[in-house]
């Protein structure tokens, strides 16, 4: 990784993200949000933003602060902005949640918190975009994985702006017909830009670099990867254009959404073929748990996208295809996130702790920081619970859904414990744990003040 250093605040982003994930799963198990409330209910909107911004958004941001420099082989630009961005994103999300609670009738909060939270979120993500865009622009030409990230950042910009416009309409600050039409018809497109554009398209791009690295597979750029980029970017461009024109031609929007859905399915099929090719061509025949745990995530991506494109299964999935959205969010995005955290956390911990003494004293391997046998059980329980929760949404069994999400929460907590144990070096044999010169890592704060 030439010219690349550790991002000191990445672990802080991961810690905050994991906390929001546990909160989101906990409130679902308690019966908060859909399917116990309507999809458009304030409770459901609050839950969605806890998971999408609090968990997935912070997770992706923390990962990109570390891996965008890897993609372009250049140091992160403006790295001092990482902490201010985090300090804006967390209060912004909390204000947003308070505003949704006010819309739901909660006392002690005000709907005016919605635009205030949206403003802080826009400022926080703006700082993130500045850092990542400046780093991407330092590399010419951009490698294919970095181009995926660039498009994902564009989708994030539009998603944040659309979300801010929604808060102004919800609070009554803007009452124009165009703005109201945007709120009524544009929410699914806003969600598509966040989940499919910012999170999924970016994750696909990063995976084109990390999967070959972890599996020792050929990382040459193939035509299929370029086609995935072009078709996915075209689908997202159609979604952006639909948001712009939604207030004046709803029929055109419907046709555009069908075209975007077709392109998304086509890109997903090609991406699945690329993943299978990497698995076949890998030189590391016995892969580590983070790759094995990702298999189910890739399957969830393929299944949810294909079933969403089929009208019969989309209707059977309930209000706004809730079951398929759940499978997409918790099977694909969350499953992949947890699986890769299982590798990223010990890897960054190993570099942070033993990097200063490499080559001078004996140090443990990265694998020595984790216990795969125990963690594999938690991944099995997690994915089994996701399947059960998805089927319960198809069957409209709310009680079964609560049981499944509770099991999912328990598995998630088990994995969080594994991450903490890796940070604390609990699994490392005592003679190798802290040799002279090694730095004991903090749980989620940098060891020393980051330097520009």
C-alpha positions as CSV (number, residue, x, y, z in Angstrom):
1,X,0.0,0.0,0.0
2,X,2.4,2.7,-1.2
3,X,2.1,6.2,0.4
4,X,-0.8,5.0,2.5
5,X,-1.0,5.5,6.3
6,X,-3.6,4.5,8.9
7,X,-6.6,6.8,9.2
8,X,-6.7,7.6,13.0
9,X,-10.4,8.1,13.3
10,X,-11.6,5.1,11.3
11,X,-12.1,3.1,14.4
12,X,-14.1,5.9,16.0
13,X,-16.5,5.8,13.0
14,X,-16.8,2.0,13.3
15,X,-17.5,2.2,17.0
16,X,-20.3,4.8,16.6
17,X,-21.7,2.8,13.6
18,X,-21.8,-0.5,15.6
19,X,-23.6,1.3,18.5
20,X,-26.3,2.6,16.1
21,X,-26.7,-0.9,14.6
22,X,-27.4,-2.4,18.0
23,X,-29.9,0.4,18.8
24,X,-31.7,-0.1,15.5
25,X,-32.0,-3.9,15.9
26,X,-33.0,-3.4,19.5
27,X,-35.9,-1.1,18.8
28,X,-37.1,-3.5,16.0
29,X,-37.1,-6.3,18.5
30,X,-39.1,-4.1,20.8
31,X,-41.8,-3.6,18.2
32,X,-40.8,-0.1,17.0
33,X,-41.3,0.9,13.3
34,X,-42.4,-1.3,10.5
35,X,-44.1,-3.8,10.5
36,X,-45.7,-2.5,13.7
37,X,-46.2,0.9,12.0
38,X,-46.8,2.1,8.5
39,X,-43.8,2.5,6.2
40,X,-44.3,6.3,6.1
41,X,-44.9,6.6,9.8
42,X,-42.4,8.8,11.8
43,X,-41.4,5.8,13.9
44,X,-40.4,3.9,10.7
45,X,-38.6,6.9,9.3
46,X,-36.6,7.3,12.5
47,X,-35.6,3.6,12.5
48,X,-34.6,3.7,8.8
49,X,-32.3,6.7,9.4
50,X,-30.7,5.1,12.5
51,X,-29.8,2.1,10.3
52,X,-28.9,3.8,7.1
53,X,-27.1,6.9,8.4
54,X,-26.1,5.8,11.9
55,X,-24.9,2.3,11.0
56,X,-24.3,2.0,7.3
57,X,-23.4,5.6,6.6
58,X,-20.8,5.9,9.4
59,X,-19.5,2.4,8.6
60,X,-18.9,3.3,4.9
61,X,-17.4,6.7,5.8
62,X,-14.9,5.1,8.2
63,X,-14.0,2.4,5.7
64,X,-13.5,4.9,2.9
65,X,-11.2,7.1,5.0
66,X,-8.9,4.1,5.2
67,X,-9.4,2.5,1.8
68,X,-9.8,5.3,-0.7
69,X,-6.1,6.1,-0.2
70,X,-5.5,2.4,-0.9
71,X,-7.5,2.5,-4.1
72,X,-5.5,5.5,-5.5
73,X,-2.1,4.8,-3.8
74,X,-2.0,8.3,-2.3
75,X,-2.4,9.7,1.2
76,X,-5.8,10.9,2.5
77,X,-6.2,14.7,1.8
78,X,-7.6,16.9,4.5
79,X,-7.5,14.2,7.1
80,X,-7.9,16.7,9.9
81,X,-11.6,17.0,8.8
82,X,-12.4,13.5,9.8
83,X,-13.1,14.3,13.5
84,X,-15.1,17.5,12.8
85,X,-17.2,15.5,10.3
86,X,-18.0,12.8,12.9
87,X,-18.8,15.5,15.4
88,X,-21.4,16.9,12.9
89,X,-22.8,13.6,11.7
90,X,-23.8,12.2,15.1
91,X,-25.6,15.3,16.5
92,X,-27.2,15.8,13.1
93,X,-28.6,12.3,13.2
94,X,-29.8,12.7,16.8
95,X,-31.6,16.0,15.8
96,X,-33.2,14.3,12.9
97,X,-34.4,11.5,15.1
98,X,-35.8,14.0,17.5
99,X,-37.7,15.7,14.7
100,X,-39.3,12.4,13.6
101,X,-40.2,11.7,17.2
102,X,-42.0,15.1,17.3
103,X,-43.9,14.3,14.2
104,X,-45.0,11.1,16.0
105,X,-46.4,13.1,18.9
106,X,-43.5,12.8,21.4
107,X,-43.2,15.6,23.9
108,X,-40.1,17.7,24.6
109,X,-39.0,17.7,21.0
110,X,-39.9,19.9,18.0
111,X,-40.3,19.3,14.3
112,X,-37.9,22.1,13.8
113,X,-35.2,19.7,14.8
114,X,-35.6,18.0,11.3
115,X,-34.0,20.8,9.2
116,X,-31.5,21.5,11.8
117,X,-30.4,17.9,11.8
118,X,-30.4,17.8,8.0
119,X,-28.1,20.9,8.0
120,X,-25.6,19.3,10.3
121,X,-25.7,16.0,8.3
122,X,-25.1,18.0,5.1
123,X,-22.2,19.8,6.7
124,X,-20.7,16.5,8.0
125,X,-21.1,14.6,4.8
126,X,-19.8,17.7,3.0
127,X,-16.5,17.4,4.9
128,X,-16.3,13.7,4.1
129,X,-16.9,14.4,0.4
130,X,-14.2,17.1,0.4
131,X,-11.6,14.7,1.9
132,X,-12.5,11.8,-0.4
133,X,-13.0,13.8,-3.5
134,X,-9.7,15.6,-3.0
135,X,-7.9,12.3,-2.6
136,X,-9.6,10.8,-5.7
137,X,-8.6,13.9,-7.7
138,X,-5.0,13.4,-6.8
139,X,-4.9,10.2,-8.9
140,X,-5.0,10.4,-12.7
141,X,-6.4,8.3,-14.3
142,X,-8.8,6.9,-11.7
143,X,-8.6,3.1,-11.4
144,X,-12.0,1.4,-11.8
145,X,-12.7,0.8,-8.1
146,X,-12.1,4.5,-7.4
147,X,-14.6,5.4,-10.2
148,X,-17.2,3.4,-8.4
149,X,-16.5,5.5,-5.3
150,X,-16.7,8.7,-7.2
151,X,-20.2,7.9,-8.5
152,X,-21.2,6.8,-5.1
153,X,-20.2,10.2,-3.7
154,X,-22.3,11.9,-6.4
155,X,-25.3,9.8,-5.3
156,X,-24.6,10.8,-1.7
157,X,-24.7,14.5,-2.6
158,X,-28.1,14.2,-4.3
159,X,-29.5,12.0,-1.5
160,X,-28.5,14.5,1.2
161,X,-29.9,17.5,-0.7
162,X,-33.2,15.6,-1.4
163,X,-33.4,14.6,2.3
164,X,-32.9,18.2,3.4
165,X,-35.7,19.3,1.0
166,X,-38.0,16.7,2.6
167,X,-37.4,18.1,6.1
168,X,-38.4,21.6,4.9
169,X,-41.7,20.2,3.5
170,X,-42.4,18.1,6.6
171,X,-42.0,21.1,8.9
172,X,-44.1,23.3,6.7
173,X,-41.3,25.7,5.9
174,X,-41.8,25.0,2.2
175,X,-45.3,24.6,0.8
176,X,-45.0,24.8,-3.0
177,X,-46.7,22.2,-5.1
178,X,-43.4,21.0,-6.6
179,X,-41.9,20.4,-3.2
180,X,-45.0,18.5,-1.9
181,X,-44.9,16.4,-5.1
182,X,-41.2,15.7,-4.5
183,X,-42.0,14.5,-1.0
184,X,-45.0,12.3,-2.1
185,X,-43.2,10.7,-5.0
186,X,-39.5,11.1,-4.4
187,X,-38.9,9.3,-1.2
188,X,-38.3,5.9,-2.9
189,X,-35.8,7.6,-5.2
190,X,-34.1,9.2,-2.2
191,X,-33.8,5.8,-0.6
192,X,-32.5,4.3,-3.9
193,X,-29.8,6.9,-4.1
194,X,-28.7,6.2,-0.5
195,X,-29.0,2.4,-0.5
196,X,-28.2,1.5,-4.1
197,X,-26.0,4.5,-5.0
198,X,-24.0,5.7,-2.1
199,X,-23.8,2.4,-0.2
200,X,-24.1,-0.4,-2.7
201,X,-22.3,1.1,-5.7
202,X,-19.4,2.2,-3.4
203,X,-19.2,-1.2,-1.7
204,X,-19.1,-2.9,-5.1
205,X,-16.2,-0.7,-6.2
206,X,-14.2,-1.3,-3.0
207,X,-14.8,-5.0,-3.2
208,X,-13.2,-5.1,-6.7
209,X,-10.0,-4.1,-4.9
210,X,-10.3,-5.8,-1.5
211,X,-11.6,-9.3,-2.6
212,X,-8.6,-10.0,-4.8
213,X,-6.4,-8.7,-2.0
214,X,-7.9,-11.0,0.6
215,X,-8.3,-14.0,-1.7
216,X,-5.0,-13.6,-3.6
217,X,-7.0,-13.5,-6.9
218,X,-6.1,-11.7,-10.1
219,X,-7.0,-8.0,-9.8
220,X,-6.8,-7.1,-13.4
221,X,-9.7,-4.9,-14.7
222,X,-12.1,-6.9,-16.8
223,X,-14.7,-5.7,-19.3
224,X,-17.5,-7.0,-17.1
225,X,-16.3,-4.6,-14.3
226,X,-16.4,-1.7,-16.7
227,X,-19.9,-2.7,-17.8
228,X,-21.1,-2.9,-14.2
229,X,-19.8,0.6,-13.7
230,X,-21.4,2.0,-16.8
231,X,-24.8,0.4,-16.3
232,X,-24.9,1.2,-12.6
233,X,-23.9,4.8,-13.2
234,X,-26.6,5.0,-15.9
235,X,-29.2,3.7,-13.5
236,X,-28.3,6.2,-10.9
237,X,-28.3,9.0,-13.4
238,X,-31.8,8.1,-14.3
239,X,-32.8,8.2,-10.7
240,X,-31.3,11.7,-10.3
241,X,-33.0,12.9,-13.4
242,X,-36.3,11.5,-12.1
243,X,-36.0,13.4,-8.9
244,X,-35.4,16.6,-10.8
245,X,-38.4,16.1,-13.1
246,X,-40.8,14.3,-10.7
247,X,-43.0,17.3,-10.1
248,X,-43.8,17.9,-13.7
249,X,-44.1,14.4,-15.3
250,X,-45.0,11.5,-13.1
251,X,-45.6,9.1,-16.0
252,X,-42.1,9.7,-17.3
253,X,-40.8,9.0,-13.8
254,X,-42.5,5.6,-13.8
255,X,-41.0,4.7,-17.1
256,X,-37.6,5.9,-16.0
257,X,-37.8,3.8,-12.8
258,X,-38.4,0.7,-14.9
259,X,-35.4,1.4,-17.0
260,X,-33.2,2.0,-13.9
261,X,-34.4,-1.2,-12.3
262,X,-33.6,-3.2,-15.5
263,X,-30.1,-1.7,-15.6
264,X,-29.6,-2.4,-11.9
265,X,-30.5,-6.1,-12.3
266,X,-28.2,-6.3,-15.3
267,X,-25.3,-4.8,-13.3
268,X,-26.0,-7.1,-10.4
269,X,-25.9,-10.2,-12.5
270,X,-22.6,-9.2,-14.1
271,X,-21.2,-8.3,-10.6
272,X,-22.2,-11.7,-9.3
273,X,-20.4,-13.3,-12.3
274,X,-17.3,-11.3,-11.4
275,X,-17.4,-12.4,-7.7
276,X,-17.8,-16.1,-8.8
277,X,-14.8,-15.7,-11.1
278,X,-12.7,-14.3,-8.3
279,X,-13.7,-17.3,-6.1
280,X,-12.7,-19.7,-8.9
281,X,-9.4,-18.0,-9.7
282,X,-8.2,-17.3,-6.2
283,X,-4.8,-18.7,-5.2
284,X,-5.7,-18.9,-1.5
285,X,-7.9,-22.0,-1.6
286,X,-8.9,-21.8,2.1
287,X,-10.2,-18.3,2.6
288,X,-10.6,-16.6,6.0
289,X,-13.9,-16.1,7.8
290,X,-14.5,-12.6,6.5
291,X,-14.8,-14.0,2.9
292,X,-16.8,-17.0,3.9
293,X,-19.2,-14.8,5.8
294,X,-19.6,-12.6,2.8
295,X,-21.0,-15.4,0.6
296,X,-24.4,-15.1,2.2
297,X,-24.3,-11.3,1.7
298,X,-23.6,-11.7,-2.0
299,X,-26.5,-14.1,-2.2
300,X,-28.8,-11.7,-0.4
301,X,-27.8,-8.9,-2.9
302,X,-28.6,-11.1,-5.9
303,X,-31.8,-12.5,-4.5
304,X,-33.2,-9.1,-3.3
305,X,-32.5,-7.2,-6.5
306,X,-33.8,-10.0,-8.8
307,X,-37.0,-10.5,-6.7
308,X,-37.6,-6.8,-6.6
309,X,-37.5,-6.7,-10.4
310,X,-40.3,-9.4,-10.5
311,X,-43.7,-7.8,-9.9
312,X,-45.1,-10.9,-8.2
313,X,-42.5,-11.1,-5.6
314,X,-42.3,-7.4,-5.1
315,X,-46.1,-7.3,-4.4
316,X,-45.8,-10.3,-2.1
317,X,-43.0,-8.5,-0.1
318,X,-45.6,-6.2,1.4
319,X,-45.9,-2.4,1.6
320,X,-43.2,-0.8,-0.5
321,X,-41.6,-4.3,-0.8
322,X,-40.5,-4.1,2.8
323,X,-39.4,-7.7,3.0
324,X,-37.0,-7.3,0.1
325,X,-35.7,-4.0,1.4
326,X,-35.0,-5.7,4.7
327,X,-33.1,-8.5,3.0
328,X,-31.1,-5.9,1.0
329,X,-30.3,-3.8,4.1
330,X,-29.6,-6.6,6.6
331,X,-28.6,-9.5,4.4
332,X,-26.5,-7.6,1.8
333,X,-25.2,-4.3,3.2
334,X,-25.1,-5.2,6.9
335,X,-24.0,-8.8,6.4
336,X,-21.1,-7.6,4.1
337,X,-20.3,-4.8,6.6
338,X,-20.1,-7.2,9.6
339,X,-18.1,-9.7,7.6
340,X,-15.5,-7.2,6.4
341,X,-15.3,-5.6,9.9
342,X,-14.2,-9.0,11.1
343,X,-11.1,-8.6,8.9
344,X,-10.6,-4.8,9.0
345,X,-10.7,-4.4,12.8
346,X,-8.0,-6.9,13.6
347,X,-5.9,-5.9,10.5
348,X,-5.9,-2.2,11.5
349,X,-5.3,-3.1,15.1
350,X,-2.3,-5.3,14.1
351,X,-0.9,-2.4,12.0
352,X,-1.5,0.1,14.8
353,X,0.0,-2.0,17.5
354,X,2.8,-4.0,15.8
355,X,3.7,-1.8,12.9
356,X,6.4,0.2,14.8
357,X,8.2,-3.1,15.7
358,X,7.8,-5.1,12.5
359,X,11.1,-6.8,11.5
360,X,12.7,-6.2,14.9
361,X,10.8,-8.5,17.2
362,X,8.5,-11.5,16.9
363,X,4.9,-10.4,16.4
364,X,1.6,-12.4,16.1
365,X,-0.2,-12.9,12.8
366,X,-3.4,-10.9,12.0
367,X,-5.3,-14.2,12.4
368,X,-4.0,-14.6,15.9
369,X,-6.1,-11.6,17.0
370,X,-9.4,-13.4,16.4
371,X,-11.1,-16.7,17.1
372,X,-12.8,-17.8,13.9
373,X,-14.6,-20.8,15.3
374,X,-16.6,-18.8,17.8
375,X,-17.3,-15.9,15.4
376,X,-18.4,-18.3,12.6
377,X,-21.3,-19.4,15.0
378,X,-22.4,-15.8,15.4
379,X,-22.4,-15.3,11.6
380,X,-24.5,-18.4,11.1
381,X,-27.0,-17.2,13.7
382,X,-27.0,-13.8,12.2
383,X,-27.8,-14.9,8.6
384,X,-30.3,-17.5,9.8
385,X,-32.1,-14.7,11.8
386,X,-32.1,-12.4,8.7
387,X,-33.7,-15.2,6.6
388,X,-36.3,-15.8,9.3
389,X,-37.1,-12.1,9.6
390,X,-37.5,-11.7,5.9
391,X,-39.8,-14.7,5.6
392,X,-41.9,-13.4,8.6
393,X,-42.3,-10.1,6.7
394,X,-43.5,-12.0,3.6
395,X,-45.9,-14.0,5.8
396,X,-47.0,-10.8,7.8
397,X,-46.1,-12.5,11.1
398,X,-45.1,-9.6,13.4
399,X,-44.5,-11.8,16.5
400,X,-42.1,-14.0,14.5
401,X,-40.4,-10.9,13.1
402,X,-39.7,-9.7,16.7
403,X,-38.2,-13.1,17.7
404,X,-36.0,-13.1,14.5
405,X,-34.7,-9.6,15.1
406,X,-34.0,-10.4,18.7
407,X,-31.9,-13.4,17.5
408,X,-30.2,-11.1,15.0
409,X,-29.4,-8.6,17.7
410,X,-27.9,-11.3,19.9
411,X,-25.7,-12.5,17.0
412,X,-24.6,-8.9,16.3
413,X,-23.7,-8.3,20.0
414,X,-21.7,-11.5,19.8
415,X,-19.7,-10.2,16.8
416,X,-19.2,-6.8,18.5
417,X,-17.7,-8.7,21.5
418,X,-15.3,-10.3,19.0
419,X,-14.3,-6.9,17.6
420,X,-13.6,-5.6,21.1
421,X,-11.6,-8.7,21.9
422,X,-9.5,-8.1,18.8
423,X,-8.9,-4.5,19.8
424,X,-7.9,-5.6,23.3
425,X,-5.6,-8.3,22.0
426,X,-7.4,-10.9,24.1
427,X,-6.7,-13.8,21.8
428,X,-3.0,-13.1,21.4
429,X,-0.7,-15.4,23.4
430,X,0.9,-13.6,26.3
431,X,4.5,-13.8,25.1
432,X,3.6,-12.0,21.8
433,X,0.9,-9.7,23.1
434,X,3.0,-6.6,23.7
435,X,6.6,-6.9,22.8
436,X,8.9,-4.0,23.6
437,X,8.1,-1.0,21.4
438,X,4.6,-2.2,20.5
439,X,1.7,0.3,21.1
440,X,-1.3,-0.8,23.0
441,X,-4.3,0.3,20.9
442,X,-7.2,2.2,22.5
443,X,-10.6,0.8,22.0
444,X,-11.9,3.3,19.5
445,X,-9.7,6.4,19.8
446,X,-6.3,7.0,18.1
447,X,-3.2,6.3,20.0
448,X,-1.8,9.8,19.3
449,X,-3.0,13.0,17.8
450,X,-3.3,12.6,14.1
451,X,-0.7,14.5,12.0
452,X,-1.4,16.1,8.7
